[in-house]
Amino acid sequence: MNRKLLGKTIKLYRKKAGLTQSELAKILGTSNIHISHIEIGAVTPSVEVLLGIAEVLHVTPNDLFAGNYALSEKVEAQESEGEIQDPSHE
C-alpha cells in the first residue's frame, strides 16, 4: 500500500464531497492535523478511521485503495498542474 497515494485519493474524494479537513475531522471525531497527516501520507489511517472516511465520503474502502491505481495518473496530473497542494495550505 502506498500511503502517500492513499492520502491523495482520500483528499480527492474529500474535495469532491465539498468538505474541508476540519469538517471531515469533526465528523470523524479526530483532529484536522490527523486528517492532514493521512492526506500527505505521513501516517496510515486505522481501520476504524478508514471506514469512517469511506462512509462520510460515500465511497467504499475499496474505492480508496483502488484509487491507488485507478486515480494515480489523475493525481499525478493534477499535482503537476498545481491542483493538489500541500494540505497545510488549506
C-alpha positions in Angstrom: 0.0 0.0 0.0 1.3 3.4 -0.9 0.4 5.7 2.0 1.0 8.9 0.0 -1.2 7.8 -2.9 -3.9 6.6 -0.5 -3.8 10.0 1.2 -4.1 11.8 -2.1 -7.0 9.6 -3.1 -8.7 10.4 0.2 -8.1 14.1 -0.4 -9.6 13.9 -3.9 -12.8 12.3 -2.6 -12.9 14.7 0.3 -12.7 17.7 -2.0 -15.3 16.1 -4.4 -17.6 15.8 -1.3 -17.1 19.5 -0.7 -15.6 19.0 2.8 -12.6 20.7 4.4 -10.1 18.7 6.5 -11.6 20.4 9.6 -15.1 19.4 8.6 -14.1 15.8 7.9 -12.2 15.6 11.2 -15.1 16.9 13.2 -17.5 14.4 11.7 -15.0 11.6 12.4 -14.2 12.8 15.9 -10.5 13.4 15.2 -8.2 16.3 14.6 -7.7 18.2 11.3 -4.0 17.6 11.9 -4.6 13.8 11.8 -6.5 14.2 8.5 -3.7 16.3 7.2 -1.2 13.6 8.1 -3.3 10.9 6.4 -3.6 13.0 3.3 0.1 13.7 3.0 1.0 10.1 3.7 2.7 10.7 7.0 0.5 8.1 8.7 -1.6 5.2 7.8 -5.2 5.5 9.0 -6.5 3.0 11.3 -9.2 0.6 10.0 -11.8 2.5 12.1 -10.8 5.9 10.7 -10.5 4.5 7.1 -14.0 3.0 7.4 -15.3 6.3 8.8 -13.7 8.3 6.0 -15.3 5.9 3.4 -18.7 6.2 5.0 -18.6 10.0 5.2 -17.3 10.4 1.6 -19.9 7.9 0.4 -17.4 5.6 -1.1 -16.2 2.1 -0.3 -12.9 1.4 1.4 -12.1 -0.5 -1.8 -12.6 2.8 -3.7 -10.0 4.4 -1.6 -7.5 1.6 -2.2 -8.5 1.1 -5.8 -7.8 4.8 -6.2 -4.2 3.9 -5.5 -4.2 2.5 -9.0 -7.2 4.0 -10.8 -6.6 7.6 -9.8 -2.8 7.5 -9.8 -2.5 9.1 -13.2 -5.2 11.7 -12.4 -3.5 12.5 -9.1 -0.1 12.9 -10.7 -1.6 15.1 -13.5 -3.4 17.3 -11.0 -0.3 17.6 -8.8 1.8 18.7 -11.8 -0.9 21.2 -12.7 -0.9 22.6 -9.2 -4.5 21.5 -8.4 -3.4 19.4 -5.4 -1.5 21.4 -2.9 0.1 20.7 0.5 -2.9 20.3 2.9 -1.2 22.7 5.4 -2.0 25.5 2.9 -5.7 24.8 3.0 
